[in-house]
Amino acid sequence: MENRLIIKEIKKLKHERNAIILSHFYTRGEVQEVADFVGDSLSLCKAAVKAESDICCTSANAINVVNSIENREIIFIPDKNLGAFVSLHTDKKIHLWPGFCHVHDNIRNENVKELQKRYPDAEFLAHPECRPEVLSLADHILSTSGIVKEVERSGSTEFIIGTEKEIVQSLERKYPDKKFYASSEKTFCYNMKKITLESILNSLQNMEYEIRVPEHVRVKAKKSLDRMLEISGN
């Protein structure tokens, strides 16, 4: 079935089912087109489960969350690059978990330096989950939503984008008078791209893949999320 017909059917079923579709910035463009709300992890966090943490955070609010905690030592999981960035903005001792986001960890400083040489007037907007040596080259270090807002605010007309490449295509559609360059060809989130128009249509047609969270997990997760949202001011 053609995309336009799938989109038409999805919109019809959304109305019939009284359904709301939430989409992350890194999903396919056509998926974002049928979504009711598109955002980054913080924006979508009310749909997340973070049951084992004392408090959770995203790249958008990690510094504020860490500095809000009374404890002097923090176990920061799962992203070592984000944790290293946060450690530069707090006097707390941060214990890093050796995990990372493969999308942002794949951005290398040699790629960015080459782009900066090729486009000297371009602002480099980097996600804080990039490697420290990459962040040292950035004009601004921002969450995904922060990158989108900076492009809107900035007087610059060229940008090197240090996050998932779907953002580049989205920004090109929204700001056709500005130029955007992906910081690496490897900034591709294959897990986000597993979500397709066909899979959304299937879910709405068959009411499949309902997520059920055990009550004891829900209670713990909500406590962690509520603490974060209080700090974020949302």
Contacts in CASP RR format, 6 or more apart in sequence:
PFRMAT RR
TARGET T0000
AUTHOR 0000-0000-0000
METHOD contacts of the structure
MODEL  1
MENRLIIKEIKKLKHERNAIILSHFYTRGEVQEVADFVGDSLSLCKAAVK
AESDICCTSANAINVVNSIENREIIFIPDKNLGAFVSLHTDKKIHLWPGF
CHVHDNIRNENVKELQKRYPDAEFLAHPECRPEVLSLADHILSTSGIVKE
VERSGSTEFIIGTEKEIVQSLERKYPDKKFYASSEKTFCYNMKKITLESI
LNSLQNMEYEIRVPEHVRVKAKKSLDRMLEISGN
1 9 0 8 1.000
1 198 0 8 1.000
3 30 0 8 1.000
3 197 0 8 1.000
6 197 0 8 1.000
6 198 0 8 1.000
6 201 0 8 1.000
7 30 0 8 1.000
7 33 0 8 1.000
7 34 0 8 1.000
7 197 0 8 1.000
9 201 0 8 1.000
10 21 0 8 1.000
10 34 0 8 1.000
10 197 0 8 1.000
10 200 0 8 1.000
10 201 0 8 1.000
10 204 0 8 1.000
11 34 0 8 1.000
13 19 0 8 1.000
13 201 0 8 1.000
13 204 0 8 1.000
13 205 0 8 1.000
14 20 0 8 1.000
14 21 0 8 1.000
14 34 0 8 1.000
14 36 0 8 1.000
14 204 0 8 1.000
17 204 0 8 1.000
17 207 0 8 1.000
19 204 0 8 1.000
20 36 0 8 1.000
20 37 0 8 1.000
21 34 0 8 1.000
21 35 0 8 1.000
21 36 0 8 1.000
21 37 0 8 1.000
21 200 0 8 1.000
22 35 0 8 1.000
22 36 0 8 1.000
22 37 0 8 1.000
22 38 0 8 1.000
22 39 0 8 1.000
22 44 0 8 1.000
22 47 0 8 1.000
23 31 0 8 1.000
23 32 0 8 1.000
23 35 0 8 1.000
23 37 0 8 1.000
23 38 0 8 1.000
23 39 0 8 1.000
23 195 0 8 1.000
24 38 0 8 1.000
24 39 0 8 1.000
24 40 0 8 1.000
24 41 0 8 1.000
24 44 0 8 1.000
24 192 0 8 1.000
25 32 0 8 1.000
25 38 0 8 1.000
25 39 0 8 1.000
25 40 0 8 1.000
25 144 0 8 1.000
25 145 0 8 1.000
25 148 0 8 1.000
25 164 0 8 1.000
25 166 0 8 1.000
25 167 0 8 1.000
25 170 0 8 1.000
26 103 0 8 1.000
26 144 0 8 1.000
26 164 0 8 1.000
26 166 0 8 1.000
26 167 0 8 1.000
26 189 0 8 1.000
26 192 0 8 1.000
27 35 0 8 1.000
27 166 0 8 1.000
27 192 0 8 1.000
27 193 0 8 1.000
27 195 0 8 1.000
28 166 0 8 1.000
28 192 0 8 1.000
28 193 0 8 1.000
28 195 0 8 1.000
28 196 0 8 1.000
28 197 0 8 1.000
29 166 0 8 1.000
29 169 0 8 1.000
29 170 0 8 1.000
30 197 0 8 1.000
31 195 0 8 1.000
31 196 0 8 1.000
31 197 0 8 1.000
31 200 0 8 1.000
32 38 0 8 1.000
32 170 0 8 1.000
34 197 0 8 1.000
34 200 0 8 1.000
37 43 0 8 1.000
37 44 0 8 1.000
39 144 0 8 1.000
39 145 0 8 1.000
40 58 0 8 1.000
40 59 0 8 1.000
40 60 0 8 1.000
40 143 0 8 1.000
40 144 0 8 1.000
40 145 0 8 1.000
40 146 0 8 1.000
41 48 0 8 1.000
41 58 0 8 1.000
41 59 0 8 1.000
41 60 0 8 1.000
41 143 0 8 1.000
41 144 0 8 1.000
42 58 0 8 1.000
42 59 0 8 1.000
42 60 0 8 1.000
42 61 0 8 1.000
42 143 0 8 1.000
42 145 0 8 1.000
42 232 0 8 1.000
42 234 0 8 1.000
43 145 0 8 1.000
45 56 0 8 1.000
45 58 0 8 1.000
45 225 0 8 1.000
45 228 0 8 1.000
45 229 0 8 1.000
46 225 0 8 1.000
46 229 0 8 1.000
48 56 0 8 1.000
48 221 0 8 1.000
48 225 0 8 1.000
49 213 0 8 1.000
49 217 0 8 1.000
49 218 0 8 1.000
49 221 0 8 1.000
50 56 0 8 1.000
50 221 0 8 1.000
50 224 0 8 1.000
50 225 0 8 1.000
51 217 0 8 1.000
51 218 0 8 1.000
51 220 0 8 1.000
51 221 0 8 1.000
51 224 0 8 1.000
52 220 0 8 1.000
53 77 0 8 1.000
53 224 0 8 1.000
54 69 0 8 1.000
54 224 0 8 1.000
54 227 0 8 1.000
55 65 0 8 1.000
55 68 0 8 1.000
55 69 0 8 1.000
55 224 0 8 1.000
55 227 0 8 1.000
55 228 0 8 1.000
56 65 0 8 1.000
56 224 0 8 1.000
56 225 0 8 1.000
56 227 0 8 1.000
56 228 0 8 1.000
57 65 0 8 1.000
57 66 0 8 1.000
57 228 0 8 1.000
58 143 0 8 1.000
58 228 0 8 1.000
59 82 0 8 1.000
59 127 0 8 1.000
59 128 0 8 1.000
59 129 0 8 1.000
59 143 0 8 1.000
59 144 0 8 1.000
60 143 0 8 1.000
60 144 0 8 1.000
60 145 0 8 1.000
60 146 0 8 1.000
60 232 0 8 1.000
61 228 0 8 1.000
61 231 0 8 1.000
61 232 0 8 1.000
62 82 0 8 1.000
62 83 0 8 1.000
62 85 0 8 1.000
62 86 0 8 1.000
62 128 0 8 1.000
63 86 0 8 1.000
63 89 0 8 1.000
63 90 0 8 1.000
64 231 0 8 1.000
64 232 0 8 1.000
65 228 0 8 1.000
65 231 0 8 1.000
65 232 0 8 1.000
66 74 0 8 1.000
66 76 0 8 1.000
66 86 0 8 1.000
66 90 0 8 1.000
66 92 0 8 1.000
66 94 0 8 1.000
67 89 0 8 1.000
67 90 0 8 1.000
67 92 0 8 1.000
68 231 0 8 1.000
69 92 0 8 1.000
71 92 0 8 1.000
72 92 0 8 1.000
72 93 0 8 1.000
73 92 0 8 1.000
73 93 0 8 1.000
73 94 0 8 1.000
73 95 0 8 1.000
74 92 0 8 1.000
74 93 0 8 1.000
74 94 0 8 1.000
74 95 0 8 1.000
75 95 0 8 1.000
75 97 0 8 1.000
76 82 0 8 1.000
76 83 0 8 1.000
76 86 0 8 1.000
76 94 0 8 1.000
76 95 0 8 1.000
76 96 0 8 1.000
76 97 0 8 1.000
77 97 0 8 1.000
77 99 0 8 1.000
78 97 0 8 1.000
78 99 0 8 1.000
79 97 0 8 1.000
79 99 0 8 1.000
79 100 0 8 1.000
79 101 0 8 1.000
79 129 0 8 1.000
80 96 0 8 1.000
80 97 0 8 1.000
80 98 0 8 1.000
80 99 0 8 1.000
80 100 0 8 1.000
81 100 0 8 1.000
81 101 0 8 1.000
81 104 0 8 1.000
81 105 0 8 1.000
81 128 0 8 1.000
81 129 0 8 1.000
81 130 0 8 1.000
81 131 0 8 1.000
81 132 0 8 1.000
82 128 0 8 1.000
82 129 0 8 1.000
83 94 0 8 1.000
83 96 0 8 1.000
84 94 0 8 1.000
84 96 0 8 1.000
84 132 0 8 1.000
85 128 0 8 1.000
85 132 0 8 1.000
85 135 0 8 1.000
85 141 0 8 1.000
86 94 0 8 1.000
86 128 0 8 1.000
87 94 0 8 1.000
87 96 0 8 1.000
100 129 0 8 1.000
101 129 0 8 1.000
103 129 0 8 1.000
103 163 0 8 1.000
103 164 0 8 1.000
103 186 0 8 1.000
103 187 0 8 1.000
103 188 0 8 1.000
103 189 0 8 1.000
104 127 0 8 1.000
104 129 0 8 1.000
104 130 0 8 1.000
104 131 0 8 1.000
104 162 0 8 1.000
104 163 0 8 1.000
104 187 0 8 1.000
105 129 0 8 1.000
105 130 0 8 1.000
105 131 0 8 1.000
106 184 0 8 1.000
106 186 0 8 1.000
106 187 0 8 1.000
107 126 0 8 1.000
107 130 0 8 1.000
107 131 0 8 1.000
107 134 0 8 1.000
107 162 0 8 1.000
107 183 0 8 1.000
107 184 0 8 1.000
107 186 0 8 1.000
107 187 0 8 1.000
108 131 0 8 1.000
108 134 0 8 1.000
108 184 0 8 1.000
109 131 0 8 1.000
109 133 0 8 1.000
109 134 0 8 1.000
109 136 0 8 1.000
109 137 0 8 1.000
111 183 0 8 1.000
111 184 0 8 1.000
112 124 0 8 1.000
112 134 0 8 1.000
112 137 0 8 1.000
112 160 0 8 1.000
112 162 0 8 1.000
112 183 0 8 1.000
113 137 0 8 1.000
115 122 0 8 1.000
115 124 0 8 1.000
115 160 0 8 1.000
115 181 0 8 1.000
115 183 0 8 1.000
116 122 0 8 1.000
116 124 0 8 1.000
116 137 0 8 1.000
116 160 0 8 1.000
119 158 0 8 1.000
119 160 0 8 1.000
119 179 0 8 1.000
119 181 0 8 1.000
121 156 0 8 1.000
121 157 0 8 1.000
121 158 0 8 1.000
122 156 0 8 1.000
122 158 0 8 1.000
122 159 0 8 1.000
122 160 0 8 1.000
122 179 0 8 1.000
122 181 0 8 1.000
123 139 0 8 1.000
123 140 0 8 1.000
123 150 0 8 1.000
123 154 0 8 1.000
123 156 0 8 1.000
123 158 0 8 1.000
123 159 0 8 1.000
123 160 0 8 1.000
124 137 0 8 1.000
124 138 0 8 1.000
124 139 0 8 1.000
124 140 0 8 1.000
124 159 0 8 1.000
124 160 0 8 1.000
124 162 0 8 1.000
124 183 0 8 1.000
125 138 0 8 1.000
125 139 0 8 1.000
125 140 0 8 1.000
125 142 0 8 1.000
125 147 0 8 1.000
125 150 0 8 1.000
125 151 0 8 1.000
125 159 0 8 1.000
125 160 0 8 1.000
125 161 0 8 1.000
125 162 0 8 1.000
125 163 0 8 1.000
126 134 0 8 1.000
126 135 0 8 1.000
126 137 0 8 1.000
126 138 0 8 1.000
126 140 0 8 1.000
126 141 0 8 1.000
126 142 0 8 1.000
126 162 0 8 1.000
126 163 0 8 1.000
126 183 0 8 1.000
127 141 0 8 1.000
127 142 0 8 1.000
127 143 0 8 1.000
127 144 0 8 1.000
127 147 0 8 1.000
127 162 0 8 1.000
127 163 0 8 1.000
128 135 0 8 1.000
128 141 0 8 1.000
128 142 0 8 1.000
128 143 0 8 1.000
130 138 0 8 1.000
130 162 0 8 1.000
134 162 0 8 1.000
134 183 0 8 1.000
135 141 0 8 1.000
140 147 0 8 1.000
140 150 0 8 1.000
142 149 0 8 1.000
142 150 0 8 1.000
144 163 0 8 1.000
144 164 0 8 1.000
144 167 0 8 1.000
147 161 0 8 1.000
147 162 0 8 1.000
147 163 0 8 1.000
147 167 0 8 1.000
148 167 0 8 1.000
148 170 0 8 1.000
148 171 0 8 1.000
151 159 0 8 1.000
151 171 0 8 1.000
151 175 0 8 1.000
151 178 0 8 1.000
151 180 0 8 1.000
152 175 0 8 1.000
156 178 0 8 1.000
157 177 0 8 1.000
157 178 0 8 1.000
157 179 0 8 1.000
158 178 0 8 1.000
158 179 0 8 1.000
158 180 0 8 1.000
158 181 0 8 1.000
159 171 0 8 1.000
159 178 0 8 1.000
159 179 0 8 1.000
159 180 0 8 1.000
159 181 0 8 1.000
160 180 0 8 1.000
160 181 0 8 1.000
160 183 0 8 1.000
161 167 0 8 1.000
161 168 0 8 1.000
161 171 0 8 1.000
161 180 0 8 1.000
161 181 0 8 1.000
161 182 0 8 1.000
161 183 0 8 1.000
162 182 0 8 1.000
162 183 0 8 1.000
162 184 0 8 1.000
162 187 0 8 1.000
163 183 0 8 1.000
163 187 0 8 1.000
164 187 0 8 1.000
164 188 0 8 1.000
164 189 0 8 1.000
164 192 0 8 1.000
165 182 0 8 1.000
165 185 0 8 1.000
165 187 0 8 1.000
165 188 0 8 1.000
166 189 0 8 1.000
166 192 0 8 1.000
168 180 0 8 1.000
168 181 0 8 1.000
168 182 0 8 1.000
171 178 0 8 1.000
171 180 0 8 1.000
172 180 0 8 1.000
202 208 0 8 1.000
203 209 0 8 1.000
213 221 0 8 1.000
END
